[in-house]
Amino acid sequence: MTDAKLIVADDIVVSLDYTLHLGDGEAIDTSTGQEPLEFVQGQGQIVSGLEQALYGMTVGDEKKVIVAPIDGYGERDQDAFRIVPLDVFPPDMTLTPGQRLYLRDTRSGEVFEVYVDEVHPDSVRLDFNHPLAGETLHFHVKVSGLRPAADDELAHGHVHGPEHEH
């Protein structure tokens, strides 16, 4: 056992308290009142701009991090819209602009998160962009815990909760 203080580095499980806003100070996402966000550093489990800013931090450290769209959810892609016939949706389903939907590709089985952009009499325009694409992300973060990732967490690529610990 070493007395060295753990710092945020690759293959370290980070517990992170955070608040996210888009520059106006109004929180759009936060861990306040919930468990901290947990992830394995260096695995691309959070946006790259935030992940890069965390290296070297230790428990109790906090900072503000501004992430440009290219290092967050990317720029909005004008080619990421699709028009689909209205009759592919159940007839009793009400569709409204901004509504989130999950669609499964019948060939690959892959599930896509999409948003209703426009509703027309016979069709729906769907937006496949992430809702935060094109946005500059303003984070306030505080490292609340650090520990080395377990071998199975590294193999599986995600943090295991207490129910998986041996």
N, C-alpha and C positions, 0 to 999 in steps of 0.2 A: 504494500500500500504506500502510495506517495502522498506527501503533504502538498503537492502542487495543486493550485487552484484550477478547476476546470474552466475552460473558455469555449466559446462557440467555435467549433471546428467541424470538419467533415466527420460523419458517423457519430456525432453527438446528438442525443435526443434533447431538443430545446423545448422548454415550456415557456410560452410567450404570452404576456398580457398585452393587449393592443387595442387601439381605437383607430378607425379609418375614417377620414373625411376627404372631400374633394376640393379643399381649399377655402371653403366657407366656414369651417369650424363645426358644421353640423355633422355629427357622427352618423355614418351609414352602416357601420358594422363595428362591433366591439365585443371583447371578451368580458367586459365588466358585468358582474353578477353571474358569471358562468365559469366553467373550468377554463384554464389557459389553453391556448392552441398548442398542440404538441406535434412535432414533426422531427424527422431525421435530417439534420443539416447536410447540405451537399447532394441531396437526392432530387432536387427540383420539385419538392412538394409544395412550395410557396412561390410567389412571383420572384423572378430572378433579382430584380432590383432590391427587394427587401432582404432576400437571402444573402446577397453580397454585403449589405450594410451591417449584418449581424456578426460577421466574423470578428473574433477577438473580444467580444463582449463577455461579461461574466455575470453571475447571479447578482441581482440588484441594480445592474446597469440599466439606464433608460436613455432613450434619445428620440428625436424626431427624424423621420426618414421621408424624403420626397422621391417618389418613383415616377419617372417619365413613362408615357405609354409604351414605348418600345421595350422597356424593362419590366412592364406590368402585364397588362392583358392585350397589348398590341394596339395598333391603330385600327380604326373602323375600316372594314373591307367592304367596299361598295358591291363587290361580286358575291358577298355572302348572304344574298337575299334570294329567295325562291318563291315563285308563285305556284300554288297548288290548288286544285279544284276544291271547292267547299264541300263537295259530297264525299271526300275522304274522311271527314269528321262525322261523328254521330249526329243525327238530325236534331237531337235535343240539346246539343252542346252549344252554349253561348260563347262566342269568341269576341274578345275586346282587345284593342291595341294595348300593348305592354304586357299582356298576359303571357306567363311562362308555360311552355308545354314540353313534354318529353316525347320524342318520336323515336320509334325503333325501325331501323333499316331492315326490311324483310329478308334481304339477301345475306347481309353480314351479321345481323343480330345486334349491331352497334346501336347504342342509345344516344340521341343528340338532345341537348337542351337548346330550345329555340324560343323566340319571342314573337308574338303576333305583332306585325308592323302595321298592316292595313287590312281591313275587312271589306270585301266587295260583294255584290249580289251573288256571284257565282264562283268567287275565288278568294283566297287568303294569301297575303304576302307575308312570308316568314323571314325573320332576321336570325341568322345563325351566328352573328357576332356575340361575344360575351357582353353583358350589359355594361361592364366597365371599360370596354375597348375604347381607346381614344382619350381616356381620362388620365390626368395626373393624380396619382394617389398620395395622400398625405397621411402617414402613419405616426402614431406615438406608441412606442413599444417599450416594454420592460421585461427583462429576462427574469423569470420567476423560478426557474429550475434547469439544471443541466445534469446529464448522466450519459455514460457511454451506451450506445445502442447495443442491444443483445444480438447475438449471431442470427437468430431467427428473424428479428426485425430488419436486419440488413438484407437477409435473403429474400424476405417478402416485400421489402421496400416501403414499409410503413410501421408506425408505432403500434405496439400491442398494449391494450389496456390491462389493468390488474387481473382481470379474469383469465388472461392468457399466461400469466407468470407462473413459474414452477417453483 
